């Protein structure tokens, strides 16, 4: 059987008649793509991991009028009166799990198991019986996912939560793409700023209205340095060019109205270390690490950020891992939402998988991708070079999972050219191709090489590391054995590795707690002085290593490309 595009059948047809549709209103002389129109009008209709260059093939939209066709938004001109709808309704894929129950609040399924280690109170449990009228909010602005919580700073209860995709995704899946977009056009900077501010402000307004609160006292924000710049409306231009020194490292308060967050008195942006190690890392470390332990802190996601050390001395670095771990650059990759394959394993000689929501699989998310590559290695479907083997070299019982296809008669207007000749089926509908596996290799090599640099520069051995912390939604749900199997984390550190969940969000929440300063005669402070002091202490003793200019990094990177096969 020849397959034109293994993901075509399901990915194109998985749209609902109930999805929200948008009617384009545009002057006939205004020539722009559907993607540009959506950006400018605040319509978060589709991702564009490549930033609209037409190379990823993922900004598909369903044009329902004047014709019925799925097109690439970046390659299709917006026409007045055109009716467009998403190919897949992501709003249907969102739920928040609070312990063993589902709340009315929505959150990206990616964070469904991410316990914030704090009691989450739902409206049905009587959240109006809070200890005071002082309400705060905490937000983790990730490159891929945004999470926002309303908290009672006295009781430390999480009163409500919202999460979803970062609306800036149409400008690219990674920070470099968004820096380039912001520098290319001031309007792009304004658009990205408005998109994230409006999202968070809208969430906060909706949540506090349900709580019967007029406004919040404080919003704390944890994010990488680029996301902080875009949130504050500051150009990230200097982050994108040597010596990569940003205009702002934050660690200060802003007026809510000045930022654009409605119903909020103050906004505190947690300080960053450098252009590529931001407040998401410092917030997470302040909340989760023991300063007496030699800790390797890893935030593996769209941006690979890491730190190593103990109290008094820390080293940090950031790698260009790319968005492959988030599924953005994978042919059938998707966020950890309903319909995503999230786990892959072997039972005897059968490749098994689980799907978020127990529905027909639509694609595969990051945790599933790591599992799948590990399984392909164990079964002998791919070799140590990451190459899908010829049929004759694959064990007989695993050959049905591999399919050879051609790309003749590909619709180049919708699908980018295929580079692989073979694909591996995880399910009948969901595949990984050769290019997907290569992207995972490159991403894991960048992380592994970055770890090597930190170890070398600190002057220690792997044996001297007491604890490895995996942070972020991806790190929280990642199967650690699979990660070690493909070389993403050192196998020798597997027993010392723990998942700390969305540490950035935990740090942002902790920062917003009321601090009782008994030495002060002024009113009680909302910002948690203890956490801020710990954050500042970590920053003051942390040195940033620029991996792009580090001697020997390229050699370390190449040394980690291959896998280890049995």
N, C-alpha and C positions, 0 to 999 in steps of 0.2 A: 504493500500500500504506500502510495506517495502522498505525503502531507504537505500542503502548501504552507500552512502555518498551524502548528499544533494547538495554539491557543485561540485561533481565530473563531472557531465555532461557538465556544461558550462565551468568550470575552465580548464578542460583538452582539450576541443575542440576549445577554443577561441584563436587560433593562425592563423596568416596570412601567405599565401604563399610568400608574399612580404617581410617578415622579413629578416633581415640580418642574414646570417648563418656563422658559423666559422668552419674551418677545423682544427682538433687537429693534431699537429705535435709533436710527443713525441717518445723518445727511448723506445724500447720494454722492456728494463730492468728497466725503471723508473716507478715504481708502485705508482700511485696517483689517487685520485678521480677526477672527472670532476670539482668539486668545487675548489679543490686545483689547478688544472691546470688553471682555469679561474682567480683565485686570482693572481697567479704568472705571468700571461701574460697580466694583465690589462684588462681582459674581464669582464665587468659588465653585466653579463647575467641574474642573478637571485639573489633575496635576500636570506638570511639565518638567520632569526631572532634568531635561537638557536645557531648560530655560527658554524654550521656544525656537530652538535651532532646527527642529524637524528630524532629529536623529534618534530619539528614544521611542517614538511611535505611541506614546501613552496619553497624549492630550486629546483622546477621542471624545467626541460629543455626538449625540444623536440629533440630526436635523430632521424635524418632523414636518416643517413647512419652509419653503414651497415644494420640497421634495422629501422623500423618506430615505435617509442614508446616514451611515456612520462615517464621519470624516475626522481628519486631524484639525484641531482648532487653530493651530499655528500656520496651517497651509491653506486655510479656507477663508475667503473674504467674507466679512460681515455685511449683510444686505438688510436694508430696512424692511421690517415686517417678518424677517426670518424667525422661526420658532426653534429653539434649541432645548435640549434636555440632557442630563448626564447619562452616560452609558450604564453606570451602576450607581444606585442610590445609596450613598454612604450613610445617610441619616438613619437608614433602617438597620445598619450594622453596629449601632452604638448602644451600649448598656453599661451601667455601673454596678459592680458587685460589691456589696458591703457585707463582708463576712460570708454568711451562707444565704443571704437574701438579696434580692434585686430592688434597687430604689427607683424612685421616679426621676432621679437625676441622670443625666447622660454623660458618659465618659467613653473615650476611645477604648475599644475592646482590647487594645494592646496592653493597657494597664489594668486589666480585669483582675489579676491576682496580685497587684501591687499594694500590699498592706502598708499603710502609712504609720503603723504601730500606734495609732491613736483611735479612740472611739469615734466612729462616724455615726451621727445621729440623723435619722431621717424625719421628715415632717410628720409621719405617722406615729413617731415615737415622742412627739411633743417637744420639738426643738425650741418652741417659744418660751419654755421654762428654763432659759439660760440664766447665768448668774448676773449678767449686767447688760446694759444697752451698748456697751463698747464692742463693736464687731470689726474684725480685720479680714483681710484677704491675702492669700499667698499664691504666687503664680510661677510656674516653670515654663519658660518659653523655649521649647526645643526647636531645632531646625525643621523637624518633621511633625512633632506633636506638641500641643499646648495643653497644660493642665492648670486649672484654677480652683482654689478652695476657699470657702468662707469659713472662718474659725472664730470661736470664742476664746479670746486671749487669756481669760481667767481660768476656765475649766479645761482648756486645751482640747475641746471637742471640735471636730470637723463637722460643720453644720450642713454643708452642701458642697458639691463638686461638679465641675464641668470639664470636659476634655474633648479634643478633636484635632483635626489636621490643621497645621499652620497655613493660613490663607495665602502666605507669600510663596507657596510651593509652585505657582505658575511661573515664577522667575528663576526656577532651578531648584534641584534637590539639595544642594550643598551651599555652604557659606560663600565659597569662591564665586559661584554663579550669581549669587545675590549681590555680592560686592561689585562685580562687573556690571550688573544691571543698574545698580544705584549710581555708579560712576558714569555710566553711559548717558543717563538722562535724569535731570532733577525731578521730573515728573514721576519717574520710577521710584525714587526715594520717597516721595510724598505718598504714592500709591501703596507702597509696602508699609510705610508708617501708619497710614490710615487703616489699612487692612487689619493689622495686629491690634492697634489701639481700639478700633471699633469692636473687634471680636471680644476682647477682654472686658471692655466697658459694658458691652451688651450682656455678657454672661453675669457680671457682677450685679447689674441692674435687675436682671431677671431673678437672680437668687435672693437678693435682699428684699425684693418685693414680696416674694413668697414667705420670707421670714418676718415680714412686717417691720422692716427697718428702713429708715429714710436714706442713710448713708453709712459708709464705713470710715473708720478712723485712719486706717493705714492699709496700703497694698505693698507687700514685699515681692520683689521680682528676682528670680535666679535665672540666668541665661548665659549662653556663650557671648563673647564680646561683640560679635557682629550683630546678633539678635538684640542685644542691649542698645547698640547704636540705632538700629532701625526702629526699635520701640520708642526711643527718646527723640527720634527725628534728626539724628546726627549722621552725617556722611561717614561711611566706613572705609573711605578711599585709602587712608593711610594703612589700614590693616592688610590691604591687598598688594602692597609693594614694600620692598626692603627699605628700612629695617623692620617693617611690620609693627610699628609703634602706633597704637590707636590714639585718637584725639582725647579719649576719655577712658578712665579705668573705674569710674563710678565710686560706689561706697558713700553715697550722699542721698539726701532727701530732696524731693521735688514736690511742688504743689500739684495736686491731682488735676486741677483745671488746666495747668500749664502743659501737662503731658497729654491731656485729652480724655482722662478717665473720669467719667461722670460719677457723681455721688461718692466721691472719695476725697478726703482732706489731704493726705500726703502719700507719696510714692517713694519707697526706698529701694534702690537698685543695688544689689549685693556686689561688692567690688570684685574685679577681675585681676589676674596676674599679668596677662599679656594680651596680645592681639588674638591669640588662638587658645588660650586657657582662661576661661571666663568665670563668672560668678556661680555658674552651675557646679563647677568643680570645687570652688572654695566653700560654697554653702554645703555641698554634700560631704566634704571632708570634715568640716566643723561639726556636723551633726553625727557622723557615723564612725570616725576613726578614733582609736585610742592612741594618744600621742606618745605613749610609752612603748608601743609596738612598732617594729619595722614593717610598714604597710605599703603594699603596691595597690594603688587605687586606679581602677580602669573604668572609664565611661565609654563603652563601645557602642557607637551608633553612627549617625551620618558623619560626625566628626569624632575621630579617635583621640580622646584626651586621656592623659595618664599622669600619675604622680607617684613618687617613691620617697620614703623617708620616715623619720620619727621626729618628735618634738625637738626643735632647735635646728633642724636641717631637712629641707625637702627639695627635690628636683622635679620638674614637670616638663612635659612635651606634648605636642599634638601631631598626629599623623594624618596624611591625606588618604584616609581609608575609603572615602567616597560613600555614597548612599546604598551600596549593595546590601549591607546588613539590614537595612530597612526595607529591602525589596524594591527600591525605586528604580534601579537600573537592571533589574532582572526581568526577562521577557514576560513571565507570568507572576512577577512579584507584586505584592500588595501589602498594605499595613496589616497589623494583627487585628483584623476585624472579622465579623461574621462572614463565613465562606472561605476563610484562609486556612490552608493546611498549616498547622502549627507544630505538629510532632510527626516524626517518621522513625520507624524502627523495624527490626527484623524479628519475625516469628518463624523459626525454622528456616525455610527457604522462601518465605513470603515477605514482601515489603509491605508493611502496614502503615497507616497514617490516621491521624485524627483531624477533624475539621472544627474550627470554632463555630459554635452554634449548632453542631450536628446536622448540617445541611450539605447539599451538593457542593463540592469544592469549586471555587471560582479562581483560585490562585494559591500562592504560597507566601507566607511571611518569613521574616528573618530567622526565627528559631527553627522553623521547618526546613529552611534552606540549609542551615548548618547540619541538622540531623541527616538530611538527604545526602549531602556530600560525604558525611561520615559513613553512611550505609553503602554508598557506591564504592567507597574504598574497601570496606569489609567484604563486599560481595565480589570484588574483582571486576566491577563494571568499568571503573576508571583506574589508570595506573598511577605510579608515583608522580608523574608529570602532570596529572590532572586531565589526561586525554581519555576520551571515551574510546574504549578498545574496539577493535574489529570483532565482528560477531564470532569468528572462529576462536578468538582468544578469551571470550567470556564464557564462564561456566554455563552449561546447557540450560539449567533451570532458571537462570537469570536473563537469558536472551530475549524472552517475550517482553521484557521491560524496555528494551532498546529498539528503536525504530529508525531506519534510514529513510530520508526524505529528500526531495528535490524542491527547488524554489521556482520552478518554471511557472510562468504566468502570474507571478506575484503582483498584487495591486500595489505599486510603489507609492501611490498617493496616500495609502493608509499604513502599509507595513514597511519598515525599513528592511534593507537587504539582509538576508540570513547569511551568516558566515560559517555556520556549522552544517555538517552533513548528517549527523546523528543526534537524536534526542533521547533522553531517558524519561520514561513515564513513571511518575509517582502515583498517579491515579489515571484512569482513562482519559481525563480531560486536562490534567495538569502535568507539565513537563519542565525539565531543566535542559537547556541546550549547552553546547560546548562553550559558547561565549559567556553564559551565566557562570559556569564553573571557573572560567578564567578570572572573572571579576571577583569572585570569592577568594581565589588564590591571591590576587593582588591586594585585596583588602586585608586579609589575615596576615600577609607578609609585612605590610606596613605596621600593623599593631605589634607583631612579634619583634620586628627590628627596633621599634621604638622602645620596647621593654629592654632589649639588649643594651641599648645606649644608656638608659637610666641605670641599669645594673653596673655597667662599666664605669660610668662617671661617678657613681656613688662610692665605688671601690669595695663592693661587697660581692658575695656569691648568692646563688639562688637559695642555698641552705639557710642563709641568715635572714631571709624574709619570714616574718611571723604570720602574716595574713595577707590575702589577696581579696580585695573588695571589688565585686562586679556591680556597677551602678547603672541606672537607667532602666527603662521599661524592657528594652531588649536584653540587657544583662540579667535582669530579674527572671525572665522566662526562658533564658538560654539553658539548654542541657549542657552542663559543664563537661561531662565526659565526651560529648560530641565535639565541643569546642577544643578540648585537648587533643582529640583524635585527628582533627584537621590542622592542628598546630596554631590555633588562634591564641590559646593560653598555654604556657609551658606545662607539659604533662607532670613534671617533677613538682609543680606547685598545686596540683589538683586537690590534694587533701587539705590544703590550707586555704582554699578558695570558698568564699561565701557570697551570696547575692544580698545586696543591701537595698534593692528596690529602687524606687525613684528618689534617690538621695538628695537631688537638687530640690525637689518639692518638699521633702522633709526638712531640709535646711531653711527653705523659705518660710515654712510654717513655724519652725522653732524661733526664727528671727522676729516674728510678729507677736510673740508672747509678751504679756505684761511683765515688766521687771520692777520689782519692789526695791528701790534704792533707799535704804533706811538712813543713809547719811545725807540725803537730799531733803531740803525743806520745800522743794517744789512738788508739783503734782506727779503722780505715778507715771513712769515712762512706758510707752507702748513697745518700743524697740527693746529686744532682749539684750542687755548689755553684756551678759556672759557669752552669748553666742557671737556677738559682734567682736568682742575682745579675742575670742578663740580664732575667729576668721582672720582678723588682722594679724594675729601672732603667726598663723600659718603663712600668710602672704609675705610678711616681713622676713621670713626665713626660707622663702622658696625662690629658687633660681630656675629660669626658663631656658631650655635648650632648643635652639632652632635646628630641627632635624634636616631641613633642606640644605643646610650648609655644613652639617656635621661631617668631619672627615671619616670616611669609611662607611657611612650610612648606606650608600648604594650597594656596597658589597654585602652588608648585613641583610638588606632587603632581598637581594637575589638569593641569598643562602636559605631563605625561608620560603621560597616560592613552591618548591616541591613538597609533596606529602610523603609520609612514611607508610609503606605498605607492608602487610604481613608476609 
